[in-house]
Every structure is written in C-alpha cells, then in structure tokens.
C-alpha cells in the first residue's frame, strides 16, 4: 500500500465539508471508487503530528490500484484548492 497526505490544514470542519462534497454519501473512511465501483483509495483524517491545532488527510491507495496515483493525487488537489495545505507522498516528498 502507498499513502499520500494533505497536511497543514487549519479547520477540521472545513475538511469534513470538503470530503463530503468530493466523496458524498460516506465518511470515515471516505472512499474513492473507480468507474466499476471498486475502491481505489481510502481517505481518513488525523490530527497533525507537527501541530495539534491542525489536521491532515491521509489517503491510502488500494494495492489493486497501486498504479492509479494520478487519479488519487487529482482528488487531493481538488481538496487542496478548497482547503490549502501541502500534498506529500509516503516518502515525504512534496507533490
């Protein structure tokens, strides 16, 4: 499994609203599905390790969809437009 993170977000409520808009009808985790309905990625929220007053979104990519990075990162970028923050991969590289 690989993961991506949207970090440095100030408002927990804004994150919940943005995720509900992007991935409606579900929560904790929010699921990103492919056209056949198969789950590609799982979106969860966590308090930031570096600042307890901030929150981050962690996205775990399904092993079956390991090569679908672009779709997952595109979804994170949509959240980033609304929420701000920084996208990193599990190697701590800024995307």
N, C-alpha and C positions, 0 to 999 in steps of 0.2 A: 504494500500500500504506500502511496505517497500523499503528502499533505501540502496545502497552501494555507496562508494566513493573511487576513486583512487586519492589520494592527493599528493601534493608536487612535481609537475611536472614543469620543468623549461620552456619548449618550447611549445608555443601554436601551432606552425606549425607542430611540431612532433606529437602532439596529433591528429590534423586533419588528417595527413597522416596515422597514425596508425589506427584510427577509419575507414577511407576509405578502408583500407586494410582488416580489420576484418569484417566490415559490409558494403560491397560495394553497390553502387547504391542508396545511400540515405544520408541525413545529416540533422542535427538539427530538430528533433532528429534522431539519428541512431537507427534502430530497430533490436532487436534480436528476431528472429522468431523460433517457434518450427517446427517439421517436416511437420505439416499440414499447415504451413504458418501463424499461429496465433501469434500475437505479445506477447512475453513473458516479454520483458523489453525495456525501453526507455533510451538511452544514450544521455546525454547532457553535454556540457562543461560550466564551470563557472570560473571566476577569484577566486583565493584562498582568503578566508577571512583573513587568518593569514599573507599572503604575497602577495600584489597586483602584484608582478612581476612573480608570479607562477599561475598555472591553475590546476583545478581539473575536473575529470569526475564524474558526478553523474549518477547513474543507478537506475531508478525506476522500480520495479518489478510489473507487472500487477497483479491485485487482483485474476484473474483466474489462475495465475501461481505462486501463493504465495509460494508453496512448491517446486519450481524449483531453489532453492538457488544454488545448486551445478553447474548447467549449467551457471547461471549468474556469479558466482564467478570465474568459469573456464575462461569465456570470459574476465573478468577483469584481471585475472592472465596473460593471453596472452598479454594484453596491458602492464601490469607491466613489463614483460620480455623486452619489447621494450623501454618503457618509464621510468622505475624505479618508484619510489613513494611508497606510503603506502596505503593498502586497509583497509577501516574501514566500519563498518555497521552503521545503524542509531542510535545505542546505544553507538556510539563512541568507540567500541571495535575494536582492530586491528585483521584482519582476516589472 
